[in-house]
Amino acid sequence: MPQYQPLNDVLESLTSRLMSGEHVILSGHRRIGKTQLMQHLEANAPDAFLPT
């Protein structure tokens, strides 16, 4: 199985939108990396995403 390669432009856009308070919906066909994208974001989330 291929290794997940983070899409930096997608991660930057997603992070930027979440930081501005937007809601984001990920949709797409099976096995294109939606879950891996969110797991990568969770593991590498900016400190601003953490509750205070």
ModelCIF file with pLDDT and N, C-alpha, C, O atoms, coordinates in Angstrom:
data_MODEL
#
_entry.id   MODEL 
#
_entity.id                         1 
_entity.type                       polymer 
_entity.pdbx_number_of_molecules   1 
#
_entity_poly.entity_id                      1 
_entity_poly.type                           'polypeptide(L)' 
_entity_poly.nstd_linkage                   no 
_entity_poly.nstd_monomer                   no 
_entity_poly.pdbx_seq_one_letter_code       MPQYQPLNDVLESLTSRLMSGEHVILSGHRRIGKTQLMQHLEANAPDAFLPT 
_entity_poly.pdbx_seq_one_letter_code_can   MPQYQPLNDVLESLTSRLMSGEHVILSGHRRIGKTQLMQHLEANAPDAFLPT 
_entity_poly.pdbx_strand_id                 A 
#
loop_
_entity_poly_seq.entity_id 
_entity_poly_seq.num 
_entity_poly_seq.mon_id 
_entity_poly_seq.hetero 
1 1  MET n 
1 2  PRO n 
1 3  GLN n 
1 4  TYR n 
1 5  GLN n 
1 6  PRO n 
1 7  LEU n 
1 8  ASN n 
1 9  ASP n 
1 10 VAL n 
1 11 LEU n 
1 12 GLU n 
1 13 SER n 
1 14 LEU n 
1 15 THR n 
1 16 SER n 
1 17 ARG n 
1 18 LEU n 
1 19 MET n 
1 20 SER n 
1 21 GLY n 
1 22 GLU n 
1 23 HIS n 
1 24 VAL n 
1 25 ILE n 
1 26 LEU n 
1 27 SER n 
1 28 GLY n 
1 29 HIS n 
1 30 ARG n 
1 31 ARG n 
1 32 ILE n 
1 33 GLY n 
1 34 LYS n 
1 35 THR n 
1 36 GLN n 
1 37 LEU n 
1 38 MET n 
1 39 GLN n 
1 40 HIS n 
1 41 LEU n 
1 42 GLU n 
1 43 ALA n 
1 44 ASN n 
1 45 ALA n 
1 46 PRO n 
1 47 ASP n 
1 48 ALA n 
1 49 PHE n 
1 50 LEU n 
1 51 PRO n 
1 52 THR n 
#
_struct_asym.id          A 
_struct_asym.entity_id   1 
#
loop_
_ma_qa_metric.id 
_ma_qa_metric.mode 
_ma_qa_metric.name 
_ma_qa_metric.software_group_id 
_ma_qa_metric.type 
1 global pLDDT . pLDDT 
2 local  pLDDT . pLDDT 
#
_ma_qa_metric_global.metric_id      1 
_ma_qa_metric_global.metric_value   83.62 
_ma_qa_metric_global.model_id       1 
_ma_qa_metric_global.ordinal_id     1 
#
loop_
_ma_qa_metric_local.label_asym_id 
_ma_qa_metric_local.label_comp_id 
_ma_qa_metric_local.label_seq_id 
_ma_qa_metric_local.metric_id 
_ma_qa_metric_local.metric_value 
_ma_qa_metric_local.model_id 
_ma_qa_metric_local.ordinal_id 
A MET 1  2 52.00 1 1  
A PRO 2  2 61.00 1 2  
A GLN 3  2 67.00 1 3  
A TYR 4  2 64.00 1 4  
A GLN 5  2 71.00 1 5  
A PRO 6  2 67.00 1 6  
A LEU 7  2 81.00 1 7  
A ASN 8  2 85.00 1 8  
A ASP 9  2 86.00 1 9  
A VAL 10 2 86.00 1 10 
A LEU 11 2 87.00 1 11 
A GLU 12 2 88.00 1 12 
A SER 13 2 90.00 1 13 
A LEU 14 2 89.00 1 14 
A THR 15 2 89.00 1 15 
A SER 16 2 91.00 1 16 
A ARG 17 2 91.00 1 17 
A LEU 18 2 89.00 1 18 
A MET 19 2 89.00 1 19 
A SER 20 2 91.00 1 20 
A GLY 21 2 89.00 1 21 
A GLU 22 2 92.00 1 22 
A HIS 23 2 92.00 1 23 
A VAL 24 2 92.00 1 24 
A ILE 25 2 93.00 1 25 
A LEU 26 2 91.00 1 26 
A SER 27 2 92.00 1 27 
A GLY 28 2 89.00 1 28 
A HIS 29 2 91.00 1 29 
A ARG 30 2 92.00 1 30 
A ARG 31 2 88.00 1 31 
A ILE 32 2 86.00 1 32 
A GLY 33 2 86.00 1 33 
A LYS 34 2 89.00 1 34 
A THR 35 2 91.00 1 35 
A GLN 36 2 88.00 1 36 
A LEU 37 2 88.00 1 37 
A MET 38 2 88.00 1 38 
A GLN 39 2 88.00 1 39 
A HIS 40 2 87.00 1 40 
A LEU 41 2 87.00 1 41 
A GLU 42 2 86.00 1 42 
A ALA 43 2 87.00 1 43 
A ASN 44 2 85.00 1 44 
A ALA 45 2 83.00 1 45 
A PRO 46 2 82.00 1 46 
A ASP 47 2 82.00 1 47 
A ALA 48 2 78.00 1 48 
A PHE 49 2 78.00 1 49 
A LEU 50 2 70.00 1 50 
A PRO 51 2 65.00 1 51 
A THR 52 2 59.00 1 52 
#
loop_
_atom_site.group_PDB 
_atom_site.id 
_atom_site.type_symbol 
_atom_site.label_atom_id 
_atom_site.label_alt_id 
_atom_site.label_comp_id 
_atom_site.label_asym_id 
_atom_site.label_entity_id 
_atom_site.label_seq_id 
_atom_site.pdbx_PDB_ins_code 
_atom_site.Cartn_x 
_atom_site.Cartn_y 
_atom_site.Cartn_z 
_atom_site.occupancy 
_atom_site.B_iso_or_equiv 
_atom_site.pdbx_formal_charge 
_atom_site.auth_seq_id 
_atom_site.auth_comp_id 
_atom_site.auth_asym_id 
_atom_site.auth_atom_id 
_atom_site.pdbx_PDB_model_num 
ATOM 1   N N  . MET A 1 1  ? 0.848   -1.175 0.000  1.00 52.00 ? 1  MET A N  1 
ATOM 2   C CA . MET A 1 1  ? 0.000   0.000  0.000  1.00 52.00 ? 1  MET A CA 1 
ATOM 3   C C  . MET A 1 1  ? 0.896   1.241  0.000  1.00 52.00 ? 1  MET A C  1 
ATOM 4   O O  . MET A 1 1  ? 1.879   1.281  0.740  1.00 52.00 ? 1  MET A O  1 
ATOM 5   N N  . PRO A 1 2  ? 0.577   2.257  -0.816 1.00 61.00 ? 2  PRO A N  1 
ATOM 6   C CA . PRO A 1 2  ? 1.418   3.459  -0.870 1.00 61.00 ? 2  PRO A CA 1 
ATOM 7   C C  . PRO A 1 2  ? 1.397   4.227  0.449  1.00 61.00 ? 2  PRO A C  1 
ATOM 8   O O  . PRO A 1 2  ? 0.397   4.241  1.166  1.00 61.00 ? 2  PRO A O  1 
ATOM 9   N N  . GLN A 1 3  ? 2.504   4.849  0.742  1.00 67.00 ? 3  GLN A N  1 
ATOM 10  C CA . GLN A 1 3  ? 2.645   5.668  1.942  1.00 67.00 ? 3  GLN A CA 1 
ATOM 11  C C  . GLN A 1 3  ? 1.919   6.996  1.734  1.00 67.00 ? 3  GLN A C  1 
ATOM 12  O O  . GLN A 1 3  ? 1.940   7.555  0.638  1.00 67.00 ? 3  GLN A O  1 
ATOM 13  N N  . TYR A 1 4  ? 1.278   7.498  2.793  1.00 64.00 ? 4  TYR A N  1 
ATOM 14  C CA . TYR A 1 4  ? 0.584   8.788  2.710  1.00 64.00 ? 4  TYR A CA 1 
ATOM 15  C C  . TYR A 1 4  ? 1.598   9.905  2.531  1.00 64.00 ? 4  TYR A C  1 
ATOM 16  O O  . TYR A 1 4  ? 2.564   10.002 3.287  1.00 64.00 ? 4  TYR A O  1 
ATOM 17  N N  . GLN A 1 5  ? 1.378   10.740 1.537  1.00 71.00 ? 5  GLN A N  1 
ATOM 18  C CA . GLN A 1 5  ? 2.216   11.911 1.296  1.00 71.00 ? 5  GLN A CA 1 
ATOM 19  C C  . GLN A 1 5  ? 1.360   13.152 1.531  1.00 71.00 ? 5  GLN A C  1 
ATOM 20  O O  . GLN A 1 5  ? 0.436   13.405 0.758  1.00 71.00 ? 5  GLN A O  1 
ATOM 21  N N  . PRO A 1 6  ? 1.642   13.937 2.582  1.00 67.00 ? 6  PRO A N  1 
ATOM 22  C CA . PRO A 1 6  ? 0.798   15.094 2.873  1.00 67.00 ? 6  PRO A CA 1 
ATOM 23  C C  . PRO A 1 6  ? 0.821   16.102 1.721  1.00 67.00 ? 6  PRO A C  1 
ATOM 24  O O  . PRO A 1 6  ? 1.871   16.381 1.141  1.00 67.00 ? 6  PRO A O  1 
ATOM 25  N N  . LEU A 1 7  ? -0.324  16.627 1.413  1.00 81.00 ? 7  LEU A N  1 
ATOM 26  C CA . LEU A 1 7  ? -0.451  17.656 0.387  1.00 81.00 ? 7  LEU A CA 1 
ATOM 27  C C  . LEU A 1 7  ? -0.356  19.007 1.088  1.00 81.00 ? 7  LEU A C  1 
ATOM 28  O O  . LEU A 1 7  ? -1.332  19.486 1.665  1.00 81.00 ? 7  LEU A O  1 
ATOM 29  N N  . ASN A 1 8  ? 0.809   19.608 1.033  1.00 85.00 ? 8  ASN A N  1 
ATOM 30  C CA . ASN A 1 8  ? 1.059   20.818 1.813  1.00 85.00 ? 8  ASN A CA 1 
ATOM 31  C C  . ASN A 1 8  ? 0.117   21.956 1.461  1.00 85.00 ? 8  ASN A C  1 
ATOM 32  O O  . ASN A 1 8  ? -0.304  22.693 2.352  1.00 85.00 ? 8  ASN A O  1 
ATOM 33  N N  . ASP A 1 9  ? -0.229  22.123 0.183  1.00 86.00 ? 9  ASP A N  1 
ATOM 34  C CA . ASP A 1 9  ? -1.142  23.203 -0.179 1.00 86.00 ? 9  ASP A CA 1 
ATOM 35  C C  . ASP A 1 9  ? -2.535  22.967 0.398  1.00 86.00 ? 9  ASP A C  1 
ATOM 36  O O  . ASP A 1 9  ? -3.200  23.915 0.817  1.00 86.00 ? 9  ASP A O  1 
ATOM 37  N N  . VAL A 1 10 ? -2.981  21.714 0.424  1.00 86.00 ? 10 VAL A N  1 
ATOM 38  C CA . VAL A 1 10 ? -4.287  21.388 1.006  1.00 86.00 ? 10 VAL A CA 1 
ATOM 39  C C  . VAL A 1 10 ? -4.239  21.597 2.516  1.00 86.00 ? 10 VAL A C  1 
ATOM 40  O O  . VAL A 1 10 ? -5.176  22.147 3.095  1.00 86.00 ? 10 VAL A O  1 
ATOM 41  N N  . LEU A 1 11 ? -3.161  21.164 3.154  1.00 87.00 ? 11 LEU A N  1 
ATOM 42  C CA . LEU A 1 11 ? -3.031  21.350 4.609  1.00 87.00 ? 11 LEU A CA 1 
ATOM 43  C C  . LEU A 1 11 ? -3.001  22.824 4.984  1.00 87.00 ? 11 LEU A C  1 
ATOM 44  O O  . LEU A 1 11 ? -3.614  23.225 5.973  1.00 87.00 ? 11 LEU A O  1 
ATOM 45  N N  . GLU A 1 12 ? -2.293  23.636 4.203  1.00 88.00 ? 12 GLU A N  1 
ATOM 46  C CA . GLU A 1 12 ? -2.234  25.077 4.484  1.00 88.00 ? 12 GLU A CA 1 
ATOM 47  C C  . GLU A 1 12 ? -3.610  25.717 4.350  1.00 88.00 ? 12 GLU A C  1 
ATOM 48  O O  . GLU A 1 12 ? -4.010  26.522 5.192  1.00 88.00 ? 12 GLU A O  1 
ATOM 49  N N  . SER A 1 13 ? -4.327  25.364 3.302  1.00 90.00 ? 13 SER A N  1 
ATOM 50  C CA . SER A 1 13 ? -5.671  25.912 3.092  1.00 90.00 ? 13 SER A CA 1 
ATOM 51  C C  . SER A 1 13 ? -6.617  25.469 4.208  1.00 90.00 ? 13 SER A C  1 
ATOM 52  O O  . SER A 1 13 ? -7.377  26.277 4.743  1.00 90.00 ? 13 SER A O  1 
ATOM 53  N N  . LEU A 1 14 ? -6.567  24.198 4.552  1.00 89.00 ? 14 LEU A N  1 
ATOM 54  C CA . LEU A 1 14 ? -7.420  23.662 5.610  1.00 89.00 ? 14 LEU A CA 1 
ATOM 55  C C  . LEU A 1 14 ? -7.116  24.336 6.942  1.00 89.00 ? 14 LEU A C  1 
ATOM 56  O O  . LEU A 1 14 ? -8.033  24.753 7.650  1.00 89.00 ? 14 LEU A O  1 
ATOM 57  N N  . THR A 1 15 ? -5.850  24.446 7.285  1.00 89.00 ? 15 THR A N  1 
ATOM 58  C CA . THR A 1 15 ? -5.442  25.083 8.541  1.00 89.00 ? 15 THR A CA 1 
ATOM 59  C C  . THR A 1 15 ? -5.877  26.538 8.573  1.00 89.00 ? 15 THR A C  1 
ATOM 60  O O  . THR A 1 15 ? -6.387  27.015 9.587  1.00 89.00 ? 15 THR A O  1 
ATOM 61  N N  . SER A 1 16 ? -5.681  27.235 7.480  1.00 91.00 ? 16 SER A N  1 
ATOM 62  C CA . SER A 1 16 ? -6.056  28.644 7.404  1.00 91.00 ? 16 SER A CA 1 
ATOM 63  C C  . SER A 1 16 ? -7.559  28.834 7.609  1.00 91.00 ? 16 SER A C  1 
ATOM 64  O O  . SER A 1 16 ? -7.982  29.728 8.342  1.00 91.00 ? 16 SER A O  1 
ATOM 65  N N  . ARG A 1 17 ? -8.353  28.000 6.965  1.00 91.00 ? 17 ARG A N  1 
ATOM 66  C CA . ARG A 1 17 ? -9.805  28.114 7.097  1.00 91.00 ? 17 ARG A CA 1 
ATOM 67  C C  . ARG A 1 17 ? -10.269 27.776 8.516  1.00 91.00 ? 17 ARG A C  1 
ATOM 68  O O  . ARG A 1 17 ? -11.153 28.440 9.056  1.00 91.00 ? 17 ARG A O  1 
ATOM 69  N N  . LEU A 1 18 ? -9.676  26.752 9.111  1.00 89.00 ? 18 LEU A N  1 
ATOM 70  C CA . LEU A 1 18 ? -10.050 26.390 10.479 1.00 89.00 ? 18 LEU A CA 1 
ATOM 71  C C  . LEU A 1 18 ? -9.643  27.478 11.468 1.00 89.00 ? 18 LEU A C  1 
ATOM 72  O O  . LEU A 1 18 ? -10.370 27.763 12.419 1.00 89.00 ? 18 LEU A O  1 
ATOM 73  N N  . MET A 1 19 ? -8.484  28.080 11.242 1.00 89.00 ? 19 MET A N  1 
ATOM 74  C CA . MET A 1 19 ? -8.016  29.151 12.129 1.00 89.00 ? 19 MET A CA 1 
ATOM 75  C C  . MET A 1 19 ? -8.937  30.375 12.055 1.00 89.00 ? 19 MET A C  1 
ATOM 76  O O  . MET A 1 19 ? -9.088  31.104 13.036 1.00 89.00 ? 19 MET A O  1 
ATOM 77  N N  . SER A 1 20 ? -9.546  30.593 10.892 1.00 91.00 ? 20 SER A N  1 
ATOM 78  C CA . SER A 1 20 ? -10.439 31.747 10.748 1.00 91.00 ? 20 SER A CA 1 
ATOM 79  C C  . SER A 1 20 ? -11.846 31.453 11.258 1.00 91.00 ? 20 SER A C  1 
ATOM 80  O O  . SER A 1 20 ? -12.717 32.321 11.204 1.00 91.00 ? 20 SER A O  1 
ATOM 81  N N  . GLY A 1 21 ? -12.077 30.230 11.757 1.00 89.00 ? 21 GLY A N  1 
ATOM 82  C CA . GLY A 1 21 ? -13.353 29.884 12.351 1.00 89.00 ? 21 GLY A CA 1 
ATOM 83  C C  . GLY A 1 21 ? -14.344 29.248 11.397 1.00 89.00 ? 21 GLY A C  1 
ATOM 84  O O  . GLY A 1 21 ? -15.501 29.036 11.759 1.00 89.00 ? 21 GLY A O  1 
ATOM 85  N N  . GLU A 1 22 ? -13.913 28.943 10.193 1.00 92.00 ? 22 GLU A N  1 
ATOM 86  C CA . GLU A 1 22 ? -14.818 28.323 9.222  1.00 92.00 ? 22 GLU A CA 1 
ATOM 87  C C  . GLU A 1 22 ? -15.030 26.855 9.551  1.00 92.00 ? 22 GLU A C  1 
ATOM 88  O O  . GLU A 1 22 ? -14.193 26.214 10.187 1.00 92.00 ? 22 GLU A O  1 
ATOM 89  N N  . HIS A 1 23 ? -16.157 26.342 9.109  1.00 92.00 ? 23 HIS A N  1 
ATOM 90  C CA . HIS A 1 23 ? -16.436 24.912 9.179  1.00 92.00 ? 23 HIS A CA 1 
ATOM 91  C C  . HIS A 1 23 ? -15.980 24.311 7.856  1.00 92.00 ? 23 HIS A C  1 
ATOM 92  O O  . HIS A 1 23 ? -16.125 24.932 6.803  1.00 92.00 ? 23 HIS A O  1 
ATOM 93  N N  . VAL A 1 24 ? -15.431 23.106 7.912  1.00 92.00 ? 24 VAL A N  1 
ATOM 94  C CA . VAL A 1 24 ? -14.904 22.467 6.717  1.00 92.00 ? 24 VAL A CA 1 
ATOM 95  C C  . VAL A 1 24 ? -15.524 21.078 6.585  1.00 92.00 ? 24 VAL A C  1 
ATOM 96  O O  . VAL A 1 24 ? -15.602 20.328 7.557  1.00 92.00 ? 24 VAL A O  1 
ATOM 97  N N  . ILE A 1 25 ? -15.960 20.747 5.381  1.00 93.00 ? 25 ILE A N  1 
ATOM 98  C CA . ILE A 1 25 ? -16.491 19.422 5.096  1.00 93.00 ? 25 ILE A CA 1 
ATOM 99  C C  . ILE A 1 25 ? -15.600 18.789 4.042  1.00 93.00 ? 25 ILE A C  1 
ATOM 100 O O  . ILE A 1 25 ? -15.378 19.360 2.974  1.00 93.00 ? 25 ILE A O  1 
ATOM 101 N N  . LEU A 1 26 ? -15.091 17.603 4.354  1.00 91.00 ? 26 LEU A N  1 
ATOM 102 C CA . LEU A 1 26 ? -14.289 16.857 3.387  1.00 91.00 ? 26 LEU A CA 1 
ATOM 103 C C  . LEU A 1 26 ? -15.180 15.805 2.739  1.00 91.00 ? 26 LEU A C  1 
ATOM 104 O O  . LEU A 1 26 ? -15.833 15.022 3.429  1.00 91.00 ? 26 LEU A O  1 
ATOM 105 N N  . SER A 1 27 ? -15.201 15.795 1.439  1.00 92.00 ? 27 SER A N  1 
ATOM 106 C CA . SER A 1 27 ? -15.971 14.769 0.742  1.00 92.00 ? 27 SER A CA 1 
ATOM 107 C C  . SER A 1 27 ? -15.147 14.255 -0.431 1.00 92.00 ? 27 SER A C  1 
ATOM 108 O O  . SER A 1 27 ? -14.276 14.952 -0.952 1.00 92.00 ? 27 SER A O  1 
ATOM 109 N N  . GLY A 1 28 ? -15.430 13.060 -0.824 1.00 89.00 ? 28 GLY A N  1 
ATOM 110 C CA . GLY A 1 28 ? -14.721 12.474 -1.950 1.00 89.00 ? 28 GLY A CA 1 
ATOM 111 C C  . GLY A 1 28 ? -14.915 10.977 -1.973 1.00 89.00 ? 28 GLY A C  1 
ATOM 112 O O  . GLY A 1 28 ? -15.515 10.389 -1.073 1.00 89.00 ? 28 GLY A O  1 
ATOM 113 N N  . HIS A 1 29 ? -14.395 10.382 -3.014 1.00 91.00 ? 29 HIS A N  1 
ATOM 114 C CA . HIS A 1 29 ? -14.489 8.939  -3.171 1.00 91.00 ? 29 HIS A CA 1 
ATOM 115 C C  . HIS A 1 29 ? -13.708 8.223  -2.080 1.00 91.00 ? 29 HIS A C  1 
ATOM 116 O O  . HIS A 1 29 ? -12.892 8.822  -1.379 1.00 91.00 ? 29 HIS A O  1 
ATOM 117 N N  . ARG A 1 30 ? -13.973 6.940  -1.954 1.00 92.00 ? 30 ARG A N  1 
ATOM 118 C CA . ARG A 1 30 ? -13.252 6.110  -0.996 1.00 92.00 ? 30 ARG A CA 1 
ATOM 119 C C  . ARG A 1 30 ? -11.767 6.087  -1.348 1.00 92.00 ? 30 ARG A C  1 
ATOM 120 O O  . ARG A 1 30 ? -11.368 6.183  -2.508 1.00 92.00 ? 30 ARG A O  1 
ATOM 121 N N  . ARG A 1 31 ? -10.971 5.955  -0.287 1.00 88.00 ? 31 ARG A N  1 
ATOM 122 C CA . ARG A 1 31 ? -9.539  5.675  -0.411 1.00 88.00 ? 31 ARG A CA 1 
ATOM 123 C C  . ARG A 1 31 ? -8.739  6.751  -1.146 1.00 88.00 ? 31 ARG A C  1 
ATOM 124 O O  . ARG A 1 31 ? -7.786  6.440  -1.861 1.00 88.00 ? 31 ARG A O  1 
ATOM 125 N N  . ILE A 1 32 ? -9.130  8.026  -0.969 1.00 86.00 ? 32 ILE A N  1 
ATOM 126 C CA . ILE A 1 32 ? -8.327  9.088  -1.579 1.00 86.00 ? 32 ILE A CA 1 
ATOM 127 C C  . ILE A 1 32 ? -7.515  9.863  -0.547 1.00 86.00 ? 32 ILE A C  1 
ATOM 128 O O  . ILE A 1 32 ? -6.735  10.748 -0.901 1.00 86.00 ? 32 ILE A O  1 
ATOM 129 N N  . GLY A 1 33 ? -7.703  9.521  0.756  1.00 86.00 ? 33 GLY A N  1 
ATOM 130 C CA . GLY A 1 33 ? -6.853  10.110 1.779  1.00 86.00 ? 33 GLY A CA 1 
ATOM 131 C C  . GLY A 1 33 ? -7.518  11.091 2.726  1.00 86.00 ? 33 GLY A C  1 
ATOM 132 O O  . GLY A 1 33 ? -6.816  11.847 3.399  1.00 86.00 ? 33 GLY A O  1 
ATOM 133 N N  . LYS A 1 34 ? -8.834  11.111 2.808  1.00 89.00 ? 34 LYS A N  1 
ATOM 134 C CA . LYS A 1 34 ? -9.523  12.045 3.701  1.00 89.00 ? 34 LYS A CA 1 
ATOM 135 C C  . LYS A 1 34 ? -9.153  11.788 5.158  1.00 89.00 ? 34 LYS A C  1 
ATOM 136 O O  . LYS A 1 34 ? -8.825  12.717 5.897  1.00 89.00 ? 34 LYS A O  1 
ATOM 137 N N  . THR A 1 35 ? -9.208  10.519 5.567  1.00 91.00 ? 35 THR A N  1 
ATOM 138 C CA . THR A 1 35 ? -8.905  10.180 6.958  1.00 91.00 ? 35 THR A CA 1 
ATOM 139 C C  . THR A 1 35 ? -7.441  10.439 7.270  1.00 91.00 ? 35 THR A C  1 
ATOM 140 O O  . THR A 1 35 ? -7.127  10.970 8.335  1.00 91.00 ? 35 THR A O  1 
ATOM 141 N N  . GLN A 1 36 ? -6.541  10.077 6.368  1.00 88.00 ? 36 GLN A N  1 
ATOM 142 C CA . GLN A 1 36 ? -5.113  10.316 6.594  1.00 88.00 ? 36 GLN A CA 1 
ATOM 143 C C  . GLN A 1 36 ? -4.815  11.809 6.679  1.00 88.00 ? 36 GLN A C  1 
ATOM 144 O O  . GLN A 1 36 ? -3.960  12.229 7.459  1.00 88.00 ? 36 GLN A O  1 
ATOM 145 N N  . LEU A 1 37 ? -5.515  12.608 5.883  1.00 88.00 ? 37 LEU A N  1 
ATOM 146 C CA . LEU A 1 37 ? -5.337  14.059 5.939  1.00 88.00 ? 37 LEU A CA 1 
ATOM 147 C C  . LEU A 1 37 ? -5.704  14.587 7.323  1.00 88.00 ? 37 LEU A C  1 
ATOM 148 O O  . LEU A 1 37 ? -4.973  15.394 7.898  1.00 88.00 ? 37 LEU A O  1 
ATOM 149 N N  . MET A 1 38 ? -6.840  14.131 7.857  1.00 88.00 ? 38 MET A N  1 
ATOM 150 C CA . MET A 1 38 ? -7.258  14.580 9.176  1.00 88.00 ? 38 MET A CA 1 
ATOM 151 C C  . MET A 1 38 ? -6.351  14.042 10.281 1.00 88.00 ? 38 MET A C  1 
ATOM 152 O O  . MET A 1 38 ? -6.091  14.742 11.260 1.00 88.00 ? 38 MET A O  1 
ATOM 153 N N  . GLN A 1 39 ? -5.873  12.821 10.136 1.00 88.00 ? 39 GLN A N  1 
ATOM 154 C CA . GLN A 1 39 ? -4.951  12.269 11.128 1.00 88.00 ? 39 GLN A CA 1 
ATOM 155 C C  . GLN A 1 39 ? -3.626  13.035 11.110 1.00 88.00 ? 39 GLN A C  1 
ATOM 156 O O  . GLN A 1 39 ? -3.029  13.276 12.159 1.00 88.00 ? 39 GLN A O  1 
ATOM 157 N N  . HIS A 1 40 ? -3.175  13.411 9.927  1.00 87.00 ? 40 HIS A N  1 
ATOM 158 C CA . HIS A 1 40 ? -1.945  14.205 9.825  1.00 87.00 ? 40 HIS A CA 1 
ATOM 159 C C  . HIS A 1 40 ? -2.146  15.581 10.471 1.00 87.00 ? 40 HIS A C  1 
ATOM 160 O O  . HIS A 1 40 ? -1.274  16.073 11.187 1.00 87.00 ? 40 HIS A O  1 
ATOM 161 N N  . LEU A 1 41 ? -3.288  16.184 10.212 1.00 87.00 ? 41 LEU A N  1 
ATOM 162 C CA . LEU A 1 41 ? -3.586  17.484 10.812 1.00 87.00 ? 41 LEU A CA 1 
ATOM 163 C C  . LEU A 1 41 ? -3.656  17.368 12.333 1.00 87.00 ? 41 LEU A C  1 
ATOM 164 O O  . LEU A 1 41 ? -3.146  18.232 13.046 1.00 87.00 ? 41 LEU A O  1 
ATOM 165 N N  . GLU A 1 42 ? -4.278  16.316 12.826 1.00 86.00 ? 42 GLU A N  1 
ATOM 166 C CA . GLU A 1 42 ? -4.375  16.109 14.275 1.00 86.00 ? 42 GLU A CA 1 
ATOM 167 C C  . GLU A 1 42 ? -2.992  15.964 14.910 1.00 86.00 ? 42 GLU A C  1 
ATOM 168 O O  . GLU A 1 42 ? -2.727  16.539 15.966 1.00 86.00 ? 42 GLU A O  1 
ATOM 169 N N  . ALA A 1 43 ? -2.123  15.203 14.271 1.00 87.00 ? 43 ALA A N  1 
ATOM 170 C CA . ALA A 1 43 ? -0.789  14.959 14.819 1.00 87.00 ? 43 ALA A CA 1 
ATOM 171 C C  . ALA A 1 43 ? 0.105   16.188 14.729 1.00 87.00 ? 43 ALA A C  1 
ATOM 172 O O  . ALA A 1 43 ? 1.047   16.323 15.509 1.00 87.00 ? 43 ALA A O  1 
ATOM 173 N N  . ASN A 1 44 ? -0.176  17.083 13.790 1.00 85.00 ? 44 ASN A N  1 
ATOM 174 C CA . ASN A 1 44 ? 0.670   18.252 13.560 1.00 85.00 ? 44 ASN A CA 1 
ATOM 175 C C  . ASN A 1 44 ? -0.094  19.556 13.717 1.00 85.00 ? 44 ASN A C  1 
ATOM 176 O O  . ASN A 1 44 ? 0.251   20.562 13.099 1.00 85.00 ? 44 ASN A O  1 
ATOM 177 N N  . ALA A 1 45 ? -1.134  19.536 14.547 1.00 83.00 ? 45 ALA A N  1 
ATOM 178 C CA . ALA A 1 45 ? -1.988  20.715 14.709 1.00 83.00 ? 45 ALA A CA 1 
ATOM 179 C C  . ALA A 1 45 ? -1.221  21.862 15.357 1.00 83.00 ? 45 ALA A C  1 
ATOM 180 O O  . ALA A 1 45 ? -0.428  21.652 16.275 1.00 83.00 ? 45 ALA A O  1 
ATOM 181 N N  . PRO A 1 46 ? -1.465  23.078 14.869 1.00 82.00 ? 46 PRO A N  1 
ATOM 182 C CA . PRO A 1 46 ? -0.871  24.244 15.521 1.00 82.00 ? 46 PRO A CA 1 
ATOM 183 C C  . PRO A 1 46 ? -1.382  24.373 16.959 1.00 82.00 ? 46 PRO A C  1 
ATOM 184 O O  . PRO A 1 46 ? -2.460  23.875 17.282 1.00 82.00 ? 46 PRO A O  1 
ATOM 185 N N  . ASP A 1 47 ? -0.623  25.029 17.805 1.00 82.00 ? 47 ASP A N  1 
ATOM 186 C CA . ASP A 1 47 ? -1.009  25.198 19.203 1.00 82.00 ? 47 ASP A CA 1 
ATOM 187 C C  . ASP A 1 47 ? -2.342  25.894 19.349 1.00 82.00 ? 47 ASP A C  1 
ATOM 188 O O  . ASP A 1 47 ? -3.049  25.674 20.333 1.00 82.00 ? 47 ASP A O  1 
ATOM 189 N N  . ALA A 1 48 ? -2.704  26.735 18.383 1.00 78.00 ? 48 ALA A N  1 
ATOM 190 C CA . ALA A 1 48 ? -3.969  27.473 18.458 1.00 78.00 ? 48 ALA A CA 1 
ATOM 191 C C  . ALA A 1 48 ? -5.172  26.532 18.392 1.00 78.00 ? 48 ALA A C  1 
ATOM 192 O O  . ALA A 1 48 ? -6.272  26.927 18.781 1.00 78.00 ? 48 ALA A O  1 
ATOM 193 N N  . PHE A 1 49 ? -4.997  25.314 17.917 1.00 78.00 ? 49 PHE A N  1 
ATOM 194 C CA . PHE A 1 49 ? -6.099  24.357 17.831 1.00 78.00 ? 49 PHE A CA 1 
ATOM 195 C C  . PHE A 1 49 ? -6.386  23.707 19.179 1.00 78.00 ? 49 PHE A C  1 
ATOM 196 O O  . PHE A 1 49 ? -7.458  23.133 19.371 1.00 78.00 ? 49 PHE A O  1 
ATOM 197 N N  . LEU A 1 50 ? -5.450  23.789 20.104 1.00 70.00 ? 50 LEU A N  1 
ATOM 198 C CA . LEU A 1 50 ? -5.609  23.136 21.398 1.00 70.00 ? 50 LEU A CA 1 
ATOM 199 C C  . LEU A 1 50 ? -6.480  23.969 22.317 1.00 70.00 ? 50 LEU A C  1 
ATOM 200 O O  . LEU A 1 50 ? -6.340  25.192 22.349 1.00 70.00 ? 50 LEU A O  1 
ATOM 201 N N  . PRO A 1 51 ? -7.382  23.336 23.068 1.00 65.00 ? 51 PRO A N  1 
ATOM 202 C CA . PRO A 1 51 ? -8.228  24.111 23.984 1.00 65.00 ? 51 PRO A CA 1 
ATOM 203 C C  . PRO A 1 51 ? -7.402  24.716 25.102 1.00 65.00 ? 51 PRO A C  1 
ATOM 204 O O  . PRO A 1 51 ? -6.380  24.162 25.507 1.00 65.00 ? 51 PRO A O  1 
ATOM 205 N N  . THR A 1 52 ? -7.854  25.853 25.595 1.00 59.00 ? 52 THR A N  1 
ATOM 206 C CA . THR A 1 52 ? -7.126  26.529 26.683 1.00 59.00 ? 52 THR A CA 1 
ATOM 207 C C  . THR A 1 52 ? -7.846  26.352 27.993 1.00 59.00 ? 52 THR A C  1 
ATOM 208 O O  . THR A 1 52 ? -7.387  26.849 29.022 1.00 59.00 ? 52 THR A O  1 
#
